[in-house]
């Protein structure tokens, strides 16, 4: 007997509003789950108030 595992990878736009980002993530997770996803992977840094665009990564440590 085999089991099917359905994955969902989230790619969302973020803002500087942490609460708005978290609400966006929660909504996307609910949508993925309602579409049958067993494993849901949000994007990296989605809930972080940081932007690495045009930044020197050595200053982030």
C-alpha positions as CSV (number, residue, x, y, z in Angstrom):
1,X,0.0,0.0,0.0
2,X,1.5,3.4,-1.0
3,X,0.7,6.8,0.4
4,X,0.7,10.0,-1.6
5,X,2.3,13.0,0.1
6,X,1.3,16.3,-1.3
7,X,3.8,19.2,-0.9
8,X,3.1,23.0,-1.0
9,X,5.9,25.5,-1.3
10,X,4.9,29.0,-0.4
11,X,6.3,32.0,-2.2
12,X,4.7,35.3,-0.9
13,X,5.6,38.9,-1.1
14,X,6.5,40.4,2.3
15,X,6.2,43.9,3.8
16,X,7.8,45.6,6.7
17,X,4.6,44.9,8.7
18,X,5.3,41.7,10.7
19,X,1.7,41.1,11.7
20,X,0.6,41.4,8.1
21,X,3.3,38.9,7.0
22,X,2.2,36.4,9.6
23,X,-1.5,36.7,8.6
24,X,-0.5,36.2,4.9
25,X,1.5,33.1,5.9
26,X,-1.4,31.7,7.9
27,X,-3.9,32.3,5.1
28,X,-1.6,30.6,2.6
29,X,-1.1,27.6,4.9
30,X,-4.8,27.2,5.4
31,X,-5.3,27.4,1.6
32,X,-2.6,24.8,0.9
33,X,-4.0,22.5,3.6
34,X,-7.5,22.8,2.2
35,X,-6.1,21.8,-1.2
36,X,-4.7,18.6,0.3
37,X,-1.1,19.5,1.2
38,X,0.4,17.3,3.8
39,X,3.7,19.2,4.0
40,X,3.8,23.0,3.7
41,X,7.0,24.9,3.4
42,X,7.0,28.7,3.8
43,X,9.8,30.7,2.2
44,X,12.8,31.7,4.2
45,X,12.8,35.0,6.1
46,X,9.1,35.6,5.4
47,X,8.4,36.4,9.1
48,X,11.6,38.3,9.6
49,X,11.8,42.1,9.4
50,X,15.0,42.0,7.3
51,X,15.8,42.6,3.7
52,X,19.1,41.4,2.3
53,X,18.6,43.1,-1.1
54,X,21.6,45.4,-1.7
55,X,23.1,44.5,1.7
56,X,26.5,43.2,2.7
57,X,25.6,39.9,4.3
58,X,28.7,40.1,6.5
59,X,27.0,42.8,8.5
60,X,24.1,40.6,9.4
61,X,26.0,38.2,11.7
